[in-house]
Amino acid sequence: MRGQLRIARIAGIEVRLHYSWFLIAGLLTVSLAGQLYLVNPAWGAPLIWSVAVVTALAFFGALLAHELSHAAVARSRGIPVPEITLFALGGIAHMGRDAGEPETEFWMGLAGPAASLVIGFAALGLARALGWQYDVTPGGPGMAMLVWFGGVNVVLALFNMIPGFPLDGGRVLRAAIWGLTKDRVRATRIAGAIGQLVAVGLIVFGFFNLLRGAGFGALWLAFIGMFLLDAARASAAEVELSEALRGVRVGDVMARDCALIEPDRPLVDVVNEVLRTGRRCFFVMDDGHVAGMLTPAEMRAVDRERWATTPAVSVMRPLERLHRISPDAPVMEALELIGREDVNQLPVVEAGRLLGVISRDQILRLLAARAELPM
């Protein structure tokens, strides 16, 4: 998922915001402010907007807790979780590998909704203890914030348990089918098909209610359905891709004949070599060690007039800033890292020693070869 902003690191997990988060955060704040104005316009604009902003931020904090719950279960079962991304319609915990058995998938799927339910009921319970009556509109801004926050987390938990892959309920369904059939790919296909049916149902229901005058809520439901439809298709395709690459390690695919260049080599020479040979990746050596990597992306950042006088070392990406991967890592992990970080290649490093490089093109060629000669 491209276009992300790193904001924190929690228990070794990087937390990122996708740029679409800012759009939904703004819409949510405006919507909350409108609801609070209807509850009591006498509170005044500064108080209403302050409560709306705080409540919206608290809600996204609850979303993060939801994803951290998934991550906690994954890590307890030996699955690394390098990062979590919050985006327009929720969040995703990026797993270092897929669940190896249906039981892990099942408990990971349940963990997020369970966390949302606990948060929701805790907020509603506190509101109740402070005097809120279920059939009475909250009287103060703090109470309104608690009631909305609690209610929306309960709704979030229930919505996520809809059996439509890749929602949490869909993952629980896939785990159940996987456990019964002992076939992960078949379980994914079935859960994905059900997820697409659920998504189409949400789209139709949303647009039908929009035509009946239901307003923004109906449009939002249709939008969620469209997102789920796309996500269900993409998730099913990802599992098919993972299956096609099952058992292949980075060391099996990587190129070992990396192009090595001197640190003071003029950039114009490197550009000419790219145009002559098609190479897209060069490692800059310094005193016998790899100092960094140079690709067309760095070359394009330099004005053409300066190519002849600019040494490679001045524009390379230093080794410590490069995303690296082990030769024993699954190729699917490399492909996910390439896509997530929006790079074309990764250095393959073991015990601090450069062994080679794996690129997006190499993986695509492998997939094409496997498609021509199915096993």
N, C-alpha and C positions, 0 to 999 in steps of 0.2 A: 504494500500500500504506500504509494508515493505521497510526497508533500506532507512531511511530519515535523513536529517540533518536540525535541526532548525537554521534559520539564522536571523530572525527578528520577531518583533511583531508590527503590524500596526493596530491602532484603536481596540485593543483587539483581533485581529486575528493573530494567529501564522502562520508564513510563513516558509515553509519547502522546501528543495530541495531533490528530489529523486536522488539516486546515478546515475541513467541513464541520468540525466540532464548534468552531466559532460561530458559524451560521446558525446551528441548532441552539447553541447557548443563547444567542441574541433573540431568536424566535421564542424560546422558552421563557426568557425573562420578560419579554413584552406580553406574552400570553398570561403569565402569572400576575403581572402588574394590572392587566385588564380585569382579571378575576378578583383581585384584591379591591380594586376600585368599586366593583359591583357589590362586594361584601360591605364596605363602609367608605364611601367617598370622603367622609369627614376626616379621615386619617391624614390627608394631604399628600401631595405628590412626592416630596422627599422621603417620607416614611414608607409609602407604598413601593417606591422604586428600590429603596434600601432592602426591604424585606424580600422583594422579588429577586434581587441579585443574590442575596445570601441563600435563599431557598434553592435557586438554580445551581449555585456552586455546591451546596450540600447534596443535591441530587446527583451531580456528577461525581462527588466523593463516594456516594453509595454505589454508583456504577463501577467505580474503581474497586471498591470492596467486593463487589460481585465477581469481577474478573480475578482479583487476588485469591478468592476462594477456589476458583478453578485451578489457579496456579499452585495453590498449596496442596491440593489433592494430587496434581500431576507430579510435583516434586517429591511428595511422600512416596510415590511409586516409581521414582527413578527417572522421570521425564524432565529434562531441563526446560525452563521457561525463561528465555533471554529478555523478553520484553512484552509489554502490554500497550495496546493502542486504543485510545478513545476516539470515536469518530461520530458522524452525524446521528446514527441510529443505535448507538450503544458502545460496545467495546469488544476487543478480541485479545485473548491471551495467546501469544505465539508459542507453540510447543516446539521443542527441539526435535521431536520425532512423534509419530503417531502412537496412540495407545496400542500396546502389544496384545491386549486381551480385552474381551468385552466387559469384564468386571471394572477395569480401570476406566473405560469409556463411560460406563454407567454412573460411577460415583463422581467422576469429573463433571458429567452433565447435571447431576443433582446439586452439586455444591453451590453453584451460582444462585439459582432460585432460592435455595435454602437460606443463603446469606441475605438475600433481598427480603425474604419473609421475616427473618429475625429483626432486621433493621426496621421494616415497616410496622410490625406489631409492637416493637419497642417504642417507636415514636407515638403510635396511637395509644399505647398503654400509658405513656407519660402524659399525653393530652387528657386522657380519661382521668388520671389521678389528679390532674390540675383542675378538674371540674367540667371538662367538655362533655356535652350530651350528644348522643349519636344523631338525634333528630333536630338539633339546634345548630344554626350557623355560628361558627367560632366568633367570639366577641372581640378579641384583641388580635393585633398583628402577629404576636408570638404564637398564639394558639392556632391561628390560621396557617402559619408556616408549619407547625407540627402536624396538623391534620392533613394538609396537602402532601407533605413529605412522606408521612406514614402511608397514606392511601396510595400514592403513586408507586411506592416500592412494593406494596402488595400486588398492585396491578402488574407491575413489571415482572414479578415472580410468576404470576399466573399466565401472563402472555408468553413468557419464555418457555413455559411447560407445554405450549401447544405442540403436538407431535408433528412438526414440520421442520425437517432438516434444512438449514444448519442451526435452527434454534436449539436451546438446551433440551427441550422435550423431544425434538427430532433426534438428537444424539442419544438420549436415553432409549428411544425407540430403536435406533440402529443397533445399540448395544444388545437389546433384547433379541432382535432378529439375528444378530451375529452369534449370540450365545446358542440360539436354537438351530441355526443352519451350519454353524462352524465355518461360514464363508463371509469374510469381511467385505469383499467387493460386492457380492450379491446383496448383503444387508445395506450397503451404501446406496446401491441402485434403487432398492425398494424405498428406503427412507427418503432419498432424494426425490423420487417420483411423488411420494406423499407430500413432501415439502412444497413441490411445485403446484400440486392441487390445492393445498392450503393457501398458497400465495395468490393463485388465480381467484380463489374464493374471496380473499380479502379485497382484491382489486375490484371484482364485480360488486361486492357488497358496498364498498366505499363509493364507487361511482353511482350506484343505484340510489344510495342515500343522499349523495350530493345533488342528484337531479330532483330529489324530494325536498331540497332546501335545508339539508342538515348542516351545511356550511363547512368551515375549516376542518372540523373533526373528521368528516367523511373523506375529505381530500387527503388528509394526513394518513388515514387508514389505507386508502388506495396507494399512496406513495410507499408506505411500509410494505404493502403487498408486492409492489414492483421491485423493491429492494430485495425482498425475500426470494422472489422468483429468480432474480439474477444470481443471488448468493447460493441458492440451491443448485442451480446449474453449474456454477463455478466450483462449488465444493465437491460435487459428484465428479466433475472433470479432473479435479485435483487428486482425488483418490484413484481414479483410473490412471493418471500420470504416475502417481506413486507406485502403483502396482506394476506399471511398465518398467520402472527403474528399480524395482525391488532386488536387493542382493548386489547391486553395483556400488562399488566404493569410488571415492574421488580419485584414489591412486590408480584405478583401472582406466580412467578416462583422461586424466591430466596430461598436458604436454610437458615433456621433460627438457626439451631443447629451448629453454627460455633465451630470449635475446638479451645479452648483457652489453651495456655501454659504459664508457668512462664518464665521470661526473662533469668534466669540462667540455664534453662534446657539444658542438653548436647545435642548436635546435633545428636549424635548416637541414643538417645531415640526417637527423632522425626523421624529419618529415619526408625527405626524399626516399628514405628506406621504406617508410610506410607506403608511399606511392608505388615503389618498385616491387616490393615483396608482399604487400598486403598485411604485414605484421601490425598488430594493434596494441602490443604490450611490450614494454622494455623495462628491464631492471637496471637501475643505476648502481654501479659498483663503486665502493670507496674502500681502499686498502684491503681488497679481497673479500669484503662483506657487502651484502645488499643494503644500500642506504635508502632506497625508495623505488617507486614505480612511476613510469611515465606512459600515458595513454593519449590518444587524440583529444580527449576532453581537456587535458592540461595544455596541450599544444594550441588548441583553438583560443584559449584564454590570453594568448600572447599576440600582439599585433604582428602582422606579417613582416613589417619593416624591421622588426627587432629579432627575427629568427636567426639571422646570421651572427648576432652578437650576444645572444642569450644562451648560457650553458644549461645543459640538461638538469644539473643539480639544483638550479634556482627555481625550477617550476615543477619538479617531481613532487609526488605525494610521499612524505617520509614513511618509512616502514612502520613506525609506531602508530601511525594514523590509518593504516590499511586494515581492512577486514580480511582476516585470514581463516584458513580452514585446514583441518588435519587430513592426511591421505586416507585415514581409516573411516572418515565420516561418510555417510550415505550420500550418493549423488543428489538425491532429492533435497537433502539439507542444504547442499551448495546452491541448488537452483532457487530455493526459497530465500536464501541469504542474498543472492544476486538480485532477485526481484525486489526484496524488501529495502535493500540499500541503493537500488538503482545504479548498479555497476555492471560492467560487461564481463569482468573476469576477477578471479580471486587468486592470490598467491597461496600455494600449498606448502605449509610449513610444519616441520616436525622437530621438536627439541631445539627450536631456534634456527634450524637449518632450512633454507629454501630448497624444495624438491622439484617444484614445477609450478604450473599455473593451470587453472581450469576456467573455461569461458562458457558463456551462454551458447555460443555457436557449437562448441564441442558437444554439449549436452543435446542440442537440437539434432546434430548429425547422428548421435547415438540413437535417439528416438526414431529418426527416419530409417536407420538401418534395422531396428527392431520391428518397425512396421512392415518393412519389406520381407523380413525373414522371421515371421512369428514362431515362437517356440511352442 
